[in-house]
Amino acid sequence: GRPILGFRYAIEGDELEKTVLLRHLRTRAIDRALVMATIEFHRTANASLLFAATKRPRDESKSFKKKKQSKPETPNVIRKSLRTRGLNPDSGGLPDDFSDYAKRMAPPPQYASPPQKLSARVLAPLPFVAAYDGEGSLKQFVDTFMGIASESMVNGSVKVCKDDYDDSPIVHRNVSTRSSSRLSNVTIKNEEPVSSSDDSVKKEDFAKRSRGGKLVKDENESPMVSTRSSARLSNAVLKKEEPDCSSDGYVKKEAFDFAFPVKPEEIEFEGGFDTGPLSLEPHNVARVVPGRILVVKFLPSENVKLVAAGDKVGNVGFWNLDCKDEENDGIYLFHPHSAPVSSLVFQQNSLSRVISSSYDGLIRLMDVEKSVFDLVYSSDEAIFTLSQRPNEEQSLYFCEGNGMLNIWDLRAGKSNFQWDLHEHRINSIDFNPQNPHVMATSSTDGTACLWDLRSMGGAKQPKTLRTLNHARAVHSAYFSPSGLSLATTSVDNYLGVLSGANFEDTSMIYHDNVTNRWISTFRGVWGWDDSYIFVANRSKGIDVISPKLKRTVKELRDPLMKAIPCRLHCHPLNVGMLAGSTAGGQVYVWTRK
């Protein structure tokens, strides 16, 4: 055959024509390459523009700043075998019957390795220096807490003053507890008791004045307050009751008969509640902890706006909203636990002390004055929830394991009582603000129960006062501010409400409560009176539910809230301040306009 020649010699014609044709072909090839490069450039540029347009904008809100830890310098080690180092091997090789799947024999007891002990970081008190994971100094953090503690001691004293409407002395009490926070600034008018015919019933007249509120009497002559800023006030007549139990262990009907004519108060916002009285500002958004938040709580103080949050990896973060420090945005991050933080409780009469519980089985007491996380209690079981009774700061009520309720005496350092209340874990513990002897628990076994601590005694499995059954796990059961209602939240997509004189009335309100494994379960919380329940939804909003209407009446939504606010908390003293926390560690604080 004919030999394959080059392209130059395959073209017939003279030398000039060949040169012109080659230059033409080269020019076309260069032009084509340029066109392809231009097309590729535009395609890449358009893709970059499209990616930039669809990319989520970077969150420029406040965030914690973790301490930068330098990596330890490890020397490079070159490993050489015995043969490489010119030595004889110490073994003749593996036996012929060797198998990779041979069963390992347990070593004799004398050669067995001892059990691993927990590190001192877990079982010993943690100083702030070891537990602090943030940047900057803790001086401002300590000064803020100590200032709040000293102020609460001054305001906690009983003061006697004169009412503007009357010359009789008025007693003002200001105590930082859950019950008193909802009944703060109550002015009681002292009058002589009037006895009835059987000398057993006493009638007392009460007067109450709030900021901007007016005294209104209904047809039954029972006082009622219509207020805007002090919506947590209620006309409570506290009455000491002795344990009154029947022979079968049940508490009699009188145990629920509260001796106070409390009526739910409506919050009168400017322009009406339905016009959106709560707003979310950019400066009230911050990432407080790095992990998924399980608990968020406001510091019960009127003058300092501070939020505490505990996440899934054992961090506890504090965010001072009033802090103007640009170094850390007022966010202080601690790591006192090695597992999810289940509860945070501020000490009632000493706000500089915060109690935290965790799934690692530890309860720690953060003492700002001593700058340490003291170890209060340790257990091999996870602690799922923790609470304190009003005006009883020396006792801790917490659940460990499956349905076990433990009462721990902080002073004596021992357990007073232990009861098996549920078949599965207890998710929440709450106390009636007006009758602290009545306790509410919610459990994964699908029930929410009411208990009377006076009748439980030494029984290992005491009897309940009331039981509300759900089809699936119940994650919360909280009393209303007046103590006359109980709201439960279950995964069966219902919010249960117990009401009535003896909590005999039950109503179910439909709400989508299903969540995935990446976000915390929803827990409905009461607002600043008995009118509304706040609960998150999966549309990155907060539903406002009316127990009276048994439906959702409003939804709080804002473009700044870019995640689902699973766990909520209403400020116990500042009406209209609501905090929502997300799975990404963000906290959104809604305030009144």
TORTI-64409 format. One record per residue (C-alpha): z, x, y; residue in three letters. Coordinates in steps of 0.02 Angstrom, whole numbers, padded with zeros to 5 digits, always signed. Layout:
<rs>
ZXYALA;...
</rs>
This chain:
<rs>
+00000+00000+00000GLY;-00008+00040+00183ARG;+00141+00143+00247PRO;+00257+00058+00372ILE;+00224+00132+00542LEU;+00325+00119+00699GLY;+00298-00021+00821PHE;+00215+00100+00943ARG;+00079+00147+00818TYR;+00056-00030+00753ALA;-00020-00088+00916ILE;-00206-00063+00931GLU;-00279-00007+01097GLY;-00272+00140+01213ASP;-00115+00231+01266GLU;-00098+00145+01436LEU;-00104-00029+01365GLU;+00027+00019+01238LYS;+00144+00085+01373THR;+00126-00072+01481VAL;+00159-00186+01333LEU;+00314-00090+01282LEU;+00384-00096+01458ARG;+00352-00284+01463HIS;+00442-00312+01299LEU;+00588-00205+01355ARG;+00601-00302+01518THR;+00603-00468+01424ARG;+00736-00406+01306ALA;+00844-00348+01451ILE;+00821-00513+01541ASP;+00866-00609+01385ARG;+01022-00505+01361ALA;+01071-00535+01541LEU;+01045-00722+01522VAL;+01150-00726+01363MET;+01287-00625+01447ALA;+01285-00743+01597THR;+01296-00895+01483ILE;+01440-00816+01387GLU;+01529-00774+01549PHE;+01514-00951+01615HIS;+01569-01023+01449ARG;+01724-00913+01447THR;+01762-00952+01629ALA;+01746-01139+01600ASN;+01859-01126+01448ALA;+01988-01031+01549SER;+01981-01161+01688LEU;+01996-01301+01562LEU;+02145-01216+01477PHE;+02230-01187+01644ALA;+02204-01368+01693ALA;+02275-01436+01530THR;+02417-01310+01514LYS;+02592-01377+01549ARG;+02652-01308+01716PRO;+02793-01184+01706ARG;+02962-01258+01739ASP;+03030-01179+01897GLU;+03197-01269+01891SER;+03365-01183+01878LYS;+03408-01097+01716SER;+03540-00987+01638PHE;+03513-00799+01635LYS;+03564-00714+01475LYS;+03640-00542+01471LYS;+03512-00407+01432LYS;+03566-00308+01280GLN;+03491-00136+01251SER;+03427-00102+01077LYS;+03520+00036+00983PRO;+03420+00194+00956GLU;+03399+00224+00769THR;+03340+00395+00710PRO;+03180+00409+00611ASN;+03223+00450+00430VAL;+03089+00524+00317ILE;+03129+00486+00136ARG;+03068+00609+00004LYS;+03081+00597-00184SER;+03164+00729-00291LEU;+02997+00792-00353ARG;+02934+00811-00174THR;+03088+00913-00132ARG;+03059+01025-00284GLY;+03201+00954-00389LEU;+03201+00883-00564ASN;+03213+00692-00573PRO;+03382+00625-00624ASP;+03312+00502-00750SER;+03187+00503-00890GLY;+03108+00340-00831GLY;+03129+00158-00873LEU;+03156+00106-01054PRO;+03011+00035-01152ASP;+03091-00138-01167ASP;+03123-00153-00979PHE;+03076-00319-00899SER;+03073-00370-00717ASP;+03144-00540-00766TYR;+03296-00477-00858ALA;+03455-00574-00819LYS;+03582-00484-00713ARG;+03750-00458-00792MET;+03901-00497-00687ALA;+04002-00340-00651PRO;+04176-00324-00725PRO;+04316-00393-00616PRO;+04380-00221-00574GLN;+04210-00172-00504TYR;+04170-00337-00419ALA;+04150-00328-00230SER;+04289-00414-00131PRO;+04245-00578-00042PRO;+04175-00556+00132GLN;+04300-00592+00268LYS;+04255-00680+00428LEU;+04238-00567+00577SER;+04376-00549+00705ALA;+04261-00629+00833ARG;+04275-00794+00739VAL;+04458-00796+00686LEU;+04538-00716+00839ALA;+04550-00769+01022PRO;+04394-00726+01121LEU;+04413-00649+01293PRO;+04287-00702+01423PHE;+04210-00529+01421VAL;+04163-00547+01236ALA;+04111-00730+01244ALA;+04012-00724+01407TYR;+03823-00714+01377ASP;+03765-00738+01556GLY;+03729-00619+01698GLU;+03832-00585+01851GLY;+04017-00599+01885SER;+04136-00735+01827LEU;+04243-00724+01983LYS;+04166-00877+02065GLN;+04179-00974+01902PHE;+04363-00934+01884VAL;+04399-00969+02067ASP;+04313-01140+02055THR;+04415-01194+01904PHE;+04578-01130+01974MET;+04546-01220+02137GLY;+04513-01382+02044ILE;+04670-01359+01940ALA;+04781-01330+02091SER;+04704-01478+02181GLU;+04731-01593+02032SER;+04915-01542+02025MET;+04935-01590+02207VAL;+04842-01754+02190ASN;+04929-01795+02026GLY;+05095-01821+02112SER;+05152-01995+02158VAL;+05133-02034+02341LYS;+05209-02181+02433VAL;+05118-02246+02585CYS;+05097-02404+02685LYS;+04958-02528+02662ASP;+04863-02578+02817ASP;+04874-02761+02771TYR;+05057-02764+02729ASP;+05216-02672+02773ASP;+05274-02659+02593SER;+05265-02487+02512PRO;+05112-02453+02404ILE;+05114-02331+02260VAL;+04958-02226+02231HIS;+04936-02129+02070ARG;+04794-02008+02039ASN;+04795-01937+01864VAL;+04647-01851+01783SER;+04632-01951+01623THR;+04497-02060+01553ARG;+04595-02219+01575SER;+04663-02180+01745SER;+04495-02117+01806SER;+04424-02290+01781ARG;+04575-02365+01865LEU;+04592-02240+02006SER;+04662-02277+02177ASN;+04743-02439+02121VAL;+04865-02507+02250THR;+05002-02614+02176ILE;+05101-02731+02283LYS;+05282-02740+02232ASN;+05356-02915+02220GLU;+05502-02991+02130GLU;+05457-03051+01957PRO;+05457-03239+01931VAL;+05526-03293+01764SER;+05463-03443+01669SER;+05570-03572+01582SER;+05596-03464+01428ASP;+05628-03308+01533ASP;+05501-03213+01427SER;+05344-03222+01534VAL;+05333-03135+01701LYS;+05205-03165+01834LYS;+05157-03025+01950GLU;+05045-03033+02101ASP;+04934-02887+02133PHE;+04830-02831+02279ALA;+04698-02699+02276LYS;+04590-02624+02411ARG;+04441-02508+02381SER;+04328-02416+02501ARG;+04220-02543+02581GLY;+04280-02676+02459GLY;+04350-02848+02493LYS;+04489-02944+02411LEU;+04422-03101+02328VAL;+04522-03229+02230LYS;+04445-03344+02104ASP;+04494-03522+02065GLU;+04630-03465+01945ASN;+04709-03358+02081GLU;+04673-03198+01983SER;+04625-03052+02094PRO;+04451-02981+02084MET;+04373-02839+02181VAL;+04195-02830+02242SER;+04161-02649+02284THR;+04019-02526+02299ARG;+04093-02353+02287SER;+04246-02390+02179SER;+04169-02491+02040ALA;+04287-02422+01910ARG;+04437-02508+01986LEU;+04511-02650+01885SER;+04662-02762+01901ASN;+04766-02696+01759ALA;+04945-02742+01724VAL;+05004-02616+01597LEU;+05131-02682+01475LYS;+05228-02588+01343LYS;+05216-02667+01172GLU;+05319-02635+01019GLU;+05233-02622+00850PRO;+05208-02797+00784ASP;+05143-02797+00607CYS;+05136-02929+00476SER;+05192-02905+00298SER;+05016-02866+00235ASP;+04994-02721+00355GLY;+04879-02809+00478TYR;+04924-02813+00660VAL;+04957-02986+00726LYS;+04849-03071+00853LYS;+04967-03021+00992GLU;+04916-02840+00969ALA;+04752-02881+01056PHE;+04825-02992+01191ASP;+04816-02875+01339PHE;+04935-02920+01479ALA;+04811-02890+01620PHE;+04681-03006+01695PRO;+04542-02875+01699VAL;+04371-02938+01749LYS;+04212-02835+01744PRO;+04157-02784+01916GLU;+03977-02780+01972GLU;+03911-02628+02062ILE;+03832-02688+02223GLU;+03701-02557+02262PHE;+03607-02558+02424GLU;+03450-02660+02399GLY;+03509-02721+02229GLY;+03520-02633+02062PHE;+03345-02682+02008ASP;+03266-02587+02152THR;+03313-02420+02076GLY;+03476-02359+02154PRO;+03481-02198+02052LEU;+03365-02054+02089SER;+03330-01882+02016LEU;+03311-01735+02135GLU;+03234-01565+02092PRO;+03395-01472+02131HIS;+03487-01580+02003ASN;+03383-01514+01857VAL;+03434-01357+01763ALA;+03430-01277+01592ARG;+03613-01249+01554VAL;+03608-01188+01372VAL;+03467-01116+01264PRO;+03483-01236+01116GLY;+03481-01423+01081ARG;+03625-01508+01170ILE;+03744-01611+01065LEU;+03876-01650+01196VAL;+03873-01660+01386VAL;+04024-01698+01495LYS;+04065-01709+01680PHE;+04219-01625+01747LEU;+04335-01769+01800PRO;+04346-01714+01981SER;+04288-01805+02137GLU;+04264-01651+02244ASN;+04173-01532+02126VAL;+04015-01581+02035LYS;+04020-01483+01873LEU;+03938-01518+01704VAL;+03983-01442+01536ALA;+03863-01442+01387ALA;+03874-01381+01207GLY;+03721-01342+01103ASP;+03670-01322+00922LYS;+03693-01134+00910VAL;+03874-01129+00973GLY;+03846-01103+01159ASN;+03949-01188+01294VAL;+03873-01190+01467GLY;+03947-01241+01634PHE;+03840-01291+01783TRP;+03916-01305+01956ASN;+03795-01416+02053LEU;+03877-01370+02218ASP;+03856-01183+02193CYS;+03743-01099+02321LYS;+03737-00932+02229ASP;+03557-00883+02196GLU;+03606-00751+02068GLU;+03644-00869+01924ASN;+03613-01042+02001ASP;+03795-01088+01966GLY;+03764-01083+01776ILE;+03886-00990+01664TYR;+03845-00970+01479LEU;+03976-00934+01344PHE;+03961-00915+01156HIS;+04131-00960+01080PRO;+04065-01037+00918HIS;+03945-00989+00780SER;+03886-01166+00739ALA;+03843-01327+00834PRO;+03970-01382+00964VAL;+04022-01560+00924SER;+04144-01605+01065SER;+04207-01547+01234LEU;+04369-01615+01307VAL;+04445-01571+01476PHE;+04634-01563+01472GLN;+04702-01716+01561GLN;+04832-01635+01672ASN;+04756-01461+01679SER;+04570-01460+01714LEU;+04562-01271+01697SER;+04581-01291+01509ARG;+04436-01354+01403VAL;+04447-01392+01217ILE;+04292-01371+01108SER;+04261-01411+00925SER;+04119-01352+00815SER;+04038-01368+00646TYR;+04106-01194+00606ASP;+04276-01276+00578GLY;+04357-01203+00734LEU;+04441-01284+00884ILE;+04456-01171+01035ARG;+04548-01193+01199LEU;+04463-01113+01348MET;+04601-01060+01467ASP;+04522-01006+01631VAL;+04687-00942+01698GLU;+04704-00821+01551LYS;+04515-00791+01539SER;+04514-00819+01352VAL;+04455-00941+01217PHE;+04613-00966+01114ASP;+04601-01015+00932LEU;+04690-01182+00908VAL;+04637-01235+00733TYR;+04529-01169+00592SER;+04464-01257+00438SER;+04338-01232+00299ASP;+04264-01403+00339GLU;+04152-01444+00486ALA;+04231-01535+00633ILE;+04115-01674+00688PHE;+04209-01751+00833THR;+04367-01728+00937LEU;+04459-01835+01063SER;+04626-01858+01152GLN;+04726-02014+01188ARG;+04755-02056+01371PRO;+04914-01976+01438ASN;+04943-01881+01275GLU;+04876-01707+01304GLU;+04979-01621+01168GLN;+04889-01708+01024SER;+04712-01687+00961LEU;+04623-01820+00858TYR;+04477-01747+00762PHE;+04374-01777+00606CYS;+04340-01644+00477GLU;+04242-01665+00317GLY;+04199-01837+00252ASN;+04297-01972+00342GLY;+04460-01875+00365MET;+04552-01904+00529LEU;+04677-01770+00576ASN;+04808-01776+00715ILE;+04855-01601+00771TRP;+05008-01562+00876ASP;+04966-01425+01000LEU;+05147-01388+01037ARG;+05207-01372+00857ALA;+05042-01302+00793GLY;+05037-01417+00642LYS;+04961-01579+00581SER;+05062-01738+00604ASN;+04954-01863+00508PHE;+04797-01864+00402GLN;+04704-02021+00351TRP;+04548-02059+00250ASP;+04468-02187+00364LEU;+04285-02184+00310HIS;+04182-02141+00158GLU;+04072-02022+00258HIS;+04089-01916+00414ARG;+04160-01989+00574ILE;+04040-01970+00721ASN;+04148-02028+00867SER;+04329-02066+00911ILE;+04376-02168+01064ASP;+04533-02252+01130PHE;+04555-02412+01226ASN;+04587-02364+01409PRO;+04711-02507+01432GLN;+04793-02505+01261ASN;+04786-02326+01195PRO;+04862-02381+01028HIS;+04693-02459+00984VAL;+04568-02331+00920MET;+04383-02350+00880ALA;+04287-02243+00755THR;+04104-02239+00703SER;+04041-02166+00541SER;+03886-02121+00445THR;+03939-02249+00313ASP;+03867-02384+00428GLY;+04029-02453+00498THR;+04124-02450+00663ALA;+04309-02490+00646CYS;+04456-02532+00758LEU;+04627-02465+00712TRP;+04804-02488+00777ASP;+04894-02321+00771LEU;+05064-02408+00772ARG;+05031-02494+00606SER;+04946-02351+00514MET;+05106-02256+00476GLY;+05107-02148+00321GLY;+04972-02245+00228ALA;+04832-02130+00173LYS;+04702-02267+00188GLN;+04762-02389+00321PRO;+04685-02559+00353LYS;+04570-02595+00497THR;+04589-02722+00635LEU;+04404-02756+00650ARG;+04249-02689+00562THR;+04071-02698+00628LEU;+03940-02669+00494ASN;+03769-02593+00525HIS;+03626-02567+00404ALA;+03623-02378+00435ARG;+03732-02241+00509ALA;+03831-02278+00667VAL;+03835-02129+00786HIS;+03948-02195+00924SER;+04076-02329+00965ALA;+04144-02327+01143TYR;+04259-02445+01238PHE;+04206-02517+01404SER;+04297-02465+01564PRO;+04403-02623+01559SER;+04441-02603+01374GLY;+04382-02780+01337LEU;+04221-02733+01246SER;+04159-02605+01120LEU;+03980-02542+01109ALA;+03908-02461+00952THR;+03743-02369+00927THR;+03662-02363+00755SER;+03504-02293+00679VAL;+03460-02469+00619ASP;+03388-02499+00795ASN;+03531-02607+00856TYR;+03670-02590+00984LEU;+03823-02688+00931GLY;+03945-02762+01056VAL;+04118-02823+01009LEU;+04203-02932+01140SER;+04327-03074+01158GLY;+04515-03079+01170ALA;+04533-03006+00995ASN;+04360-02926+00982PHE;+04306-03069+00873GLU;+04138-03099+00957ASP;+03995-02993+00890THR;+03821-02977+00965SER;+03675-02866+00915MET;+03550-02802+01043ILE;+03387-02729+00981TYR;+03345-02553+01039HIS;+03236-02418+00960ASP;+03362-02284+00908ASN;+03257-02188+00782VAL;+03244-02001+00819THR;+03171-01853+00725ASN;+03259-01697+00665ARG;+03219-01600+00824TRP;+03316-01709+00946ILE;+03494-01773+00945SER;+03533-01952+00897THR;+03550-02081+01035PHE;+03722-02136+01092ARG;+03743-02281+01212GLY;+03874-02257+01348VAL;+03952-02382+01467TRP;+03919-02371+01652GLY;+04050-02385+01787TRP;+04098-02562+01739ASP;+04067-02683+01596ASP;+03897-02739+01660SER;+03780-02608+01590TYR;+03754-02489+01443ILE;+03646-02335+01464PHE;+03548-02267+01316VAL;+03399-02150+01303ALA;+03227-02197+01240ASN;+03085-02097+01164ARG;+02977-02118+01319SER;+03077-01987+01414LYS;+03177-02120+01504GLY;+03346-02206+01505ILE;+03362-02391+01465ASP;+03489-02497+01558VAL;+03550-02637+01443ILE;+03647-02790+01497SER;+03772-02849+01364PRO;+03776-03019+01448LYS;+03587-03044+01442LEU;+03571-02947+01277LYS;+03416-02854+01332ARG;+03352-02707+01430THR;+03350-02750+01615VAL;+03289-02584+01688LYS;+03224-02412+01643GLU;+03265-02250+01734LEU;+03112-02138+01735ARG;+03057-01991+01841ASP;+02916-01861+01828PRO;+03048-01724+01838LEU;+03123-01780+01671MET;+03000-01698+01551LYS;+03100-01722+01390ALA;+03201-01856+01302ILE;+03380-01864+01372PRO;+03465-01895+01205CYS;+03648-01877+01255ARG;+03716-01959+01414LEU;+03877-01960+01512HIS;+03931-02057+01666CYS;+04043-01970+01792HIS;+04217-02045+01771PRO;+04256-02038+01958LEU;+04092-02034+02056ASN;+04001-02199+02037VAL;+03813-02181+02016GLY;+03813-02004+01943MET;+03734-01999+01770LEU;+03694-01844+01665ALA;+03562-01836+01529GLY;+03537-01689+01411SER;+03387-01639+01306THR;+03342-01541+01150ALA;+03282-01397+01257GLY;+03450-01369+01340GLY;+03405-01455+01505GLN;+03525-01566+01600VAL;+03463-01700+01721TYR;+03589-01771+01843VAL;+03546-01939+01921TRP;+03633-01983+02084THR;+03635-02129+02203ARG;+03506-02133+02340LYS;
</rs>
